[in-house]
């Protein structure tokens, strides 16, 4: 899972620092840079999936289209360096082995590892074409770093060094060949493993990074309208698609594989499709939901709903837009493997206020009981208020159980822009869900009053006071 992000000179951000939690919310005004932070993570994902190892950063791919380097660098200045540092917490403890010598030894071990990378622009000498170059790469684990950096600002040669521990890279006998720069902005060149006896651990770090990036799943704000029926080819899609276009396919595949989920500890496991139907009903959108084959053996499937008990079952296309727009959100939260990171932009779109609040419960359940990390960009005051309420209803972090939404499980940020420069304000949540540092014009004064009154009532109730 993502632990933190430190980003510099990306689009409107000169600097952005985010500490992630099981639920991380990005709020703010329009054009404040919230979506750019998500775009950065998606750029890293499509770079990892790019087959061409010479691609430093894949700016235009299946998840996001960003243009050229001047389009992503702050102020459009190609003289600036794009820099970032990310820390990950894998599901299992990471151990790196020093293979040099007659006996193997542990070079580093830890629960959190980090990567720091830097990309610059340069013009090719013959054509003058603008190109990207990875100028710095560093991985770290438990205070020990493994770094590939230029020998000096004026040099084109790189050094491979370690720092912070007893581990040292040992060169193979022979000529001391120079090293090329990093590959793909996150990988060491093959020559590093050829020139050094004990550089294989670099491959372990790269593989761990790729595994963590592979765990990122995304659903955008603009979702496709439903179709009358769907063809299933018999394969299992990786996700529901960036616009939810593979949602029904994913549900059919999960049903065929008898995938089951539960609503929490000691709760009965049920088919994934039934869990999705439960949440749709919980939101007050429908009474029942199912996917059936049009005819036996046809491989054509249709999603049907009942809007209320006793009503006829009708195709998804015949009911309100809110159902089809939130269906990919609920499905993705149940479909991805446990431990994944799910990124949403405006998951509440096309939902009425009551359902927006209920959607927060859907997200909370997935984050806590499926151990997912959820990053959401939202404009919904109703979703925010429900998050605050659930925190207020839980015990303080030092006494809360793993099944409660204590304040330490939620990180909220407010983005704002001034003169084209974005800044990110961490919102200070107390144990009752109160935000101590409400930004100006955040959700409006009326919402602030409602939130304060509701949370105060819950605070008194928890303290055992009577509420009139």
C-alpha positions, 0 to 999 in steps of 0.5 A: 500500500501507499505510505506517502508521496512527495512530489515536486514540479508536476503540473500546478504543483511545485510541491505536494506531500501526502501521507496516505491512510486506509481512506484518503480524501482529496477535496477542494475547489475546481482546477485546484490540482486534485486530479493532477495528483491522481494523474501522477499515480496513473502515469507511474502505473502506465509507465510500469505497464509499458513494454518498451524499457527505454520509455522513461515516463509513459505520458500518454497511455491507457489511464491518462494522456498528459501530452509532452514533458513541457505539459507536465512540468511546473510552469512549462519550464523544461529547465525544471526537474520532475522529482518524486519520492514514494514510500510503500508498505508491502503486505509482507516484510521485505528482506534483501540478501547480500549474495557476495562472498561465501555466505549470504547475509541480509543486507536490509530488512523492513516493512516500508521501502521507498523510491526517489526518482528524478527526470529531466528534459534534454534536447538531442544533439542531432535533431534538437528533439526534446527527450526525457532522461532519468537523472537520479534513482534511489531505493531505501529500506530501513535507513539503507539506500541504494543509489544511482546518480551522476558523478557530478552535475557536469558528468554523464557518468553514473555511480552506484553506491549504498549508504546508511549501513554496512552493505557495499556494492562489490565490482567484478574483476576487470575493467571498471566500465561506466554505468548508464543511467536509470531505466524507466525512471524506476529501474537500474540498468542491466549493466549494474547487475553485470558489473557488480557481484552483489547487485541482484538485490536491485532486481528484488527492489524493482520487482517489489515496486512493480508489485505495488504499482500493479495493485493500483486500480482506478475508476474515473468520473465519466462512466459509460452508460449501460448496454442492453446486453453484454458479451462475455468471452470467458476471461476474467478482466483485471478490473472494471475498466477506467470508465466502468465499461467492464463492470458486467463482464467482471461480475459474470466472471466472478460468478463463474469462478464462484468468488465470494465475499462477506460484509465483515468478520463472522458474517456469512460469505456470499457470492460477490454479485449478492454483495453488490446487490446488497449495497445497491439496496443499502443505498436505497437505489433498487430492491434487487439486482441480478445478471442473467444469461439471455439464453443458455449458452449464448454468452450474452448477459443482461443486468436486471433490477427491481426498483422496489419489492413486487415490481417487474424486473427490468434491464439496467438501461431502464432505470435511473442513471445513478444505479449504473454510475455507482455500480462500477464503484461498488463492484470494483471495491469488491472485485479487486484483491485484498490489499489493493489500492483503489483510486476514485474520481467523484465516486458520488456522481449522479447520486442523490444526497442520501445515497452519497452518504451511504456510499461512504459506508460502502467505502468504509466497509471495503477499507476496513474489512477487505483491507483496501486502501481507498483514495478518492477525489470528491466534491460531496459534503454528504460523503464527507459528513458520513465519514466524520460521523462514523469516526465520531461513533468509533472509539479513540484510536488507542482504544478502537478495534480494527473494525472501527473507523477511528480518526487515524484510519482517515486522512483528508486534504484540501487543495487550493490554487493561487496564481496557477500554483497549487497547495495542499492543506492536511485537514486536522481530524480529531477523535470525534471527526471534527476538522480543527482547521476548516479552510475558508469556503470549504463546503460552505458555511451552512455545511460547516454548521450542520457538521459541527452540530451533528458531531457535537451530538455524537460527542455528547452521546459518547460521553454519556451525556443526555442530548435534548 
